[in-house]
Amino acid sequence: MNKVFKIVLLQALPASGKSEVRNFMAHVEPERLRDEFHIGENLQLDDFPYVHMMRRIDDELTSLGEARIFYPGDAPFIDGRDWGTLCNLLNEDYHDLMNRTRVSPDSAAQHLFERIDRAALGAGIAARMGSLNADIRAKLADRLEAEARVMLDEKQAAYPDSFEDKTVVIECARGGPDGSTLPLTGTFGYQYSLPMFCPEILENAAILYIWVTPEESRRKNADRADPNDPGSNLHHGVPMAVMLGDYGCDDMEYMRAHSRENCVSFEAYGKHWDIPIGVFDNRVDKTSFLRTEPSAWDPEKVADVTAAIRAATDAMFENYKC
């Protein structure tokens, strides 16, 4: 059996503490991280940068007098299948990571546009970036080139020399409309997104789920939001219409209650999956202090977080077969 998880799906509502937990793990000594949490050196994937770039694309299209194609303003996706687009982008990032795929496009922005269209096609959505007028697309690429180049360079710079004792941490948030009846259906929640992950991810994954109420998620989202840093993992804010329309409820606990013990169960790719899960109960906030500099962290709070994460990862590891 491996000493560490190959893949951890770090999942929760927005502002639940996912990025804070990642920040905590980044400051734990590698030996402790491996021995106490079953987590190796982190290789991190996250769909938030794609969400941010989709909004940036829409904002630039608006400034060019064109229709928005992803979001109708500060509101949920125009097409809910874009939750699948995000999963497919993460799938591609995972394959690129494992194969250390390197590209050197003349335009990083045009390369990103092509990736978004390809990922959307896998979710059943026809090409949108490729359907733009060529002049509009060129202007859009010029405006977004610097940001897209940073994304591409950072992605490729993170490829390791070896995957031994490494853990790929894949972060994403999912949910459904406020007041929904469970189980969620359609493109909402983990019931839609988990089966969208590729088999290579699912075969090696365990879920670290951070549990907060939707009300607590909304409170923490407002507290962390920095309008001057909208692309930051630790400080971005989600519009309230999206918090209510996409994250007003959470179906992970429902799925867990209707699955094999300590697993989340579902069907995908013609087979049954039981993904081990551990729950970090953050309904009473344990993690907001982790947004500050590590030198300011309260030792008692660090001990509390350490115990909670360790209990969750121990539960995950008990059922982990990879």
Secondary structure, DSSP 8 states (H G I E B T S, - for coil): --SS-SEEEEE-STTSSHHHHHHHHHTS-HHHHHHHH---EEEEEESHHHHHHHHHHHHHHHHTT---SS-SSSSS-SSTTHHHHHHHHHHHHHHHHHHT-----S-HHHHHHHHHHHHHHHTT---SSTTS-HHHHHHHHHHHHHHHHHHHHHHHHT--S--TTEEEEEEE---B-TT--SS--TT-HHHHHGGGS-HHHHTTEEEEEEE--HHHHHHHHHHH--TT-TT-TTT----HHHHHHTSSB--HHHHHHTSSTTEEEEEETTEEEEEEEEEEE-SS--SGGGGS-GGG--HHHHHHHHHHHHHHHHHHHHT---
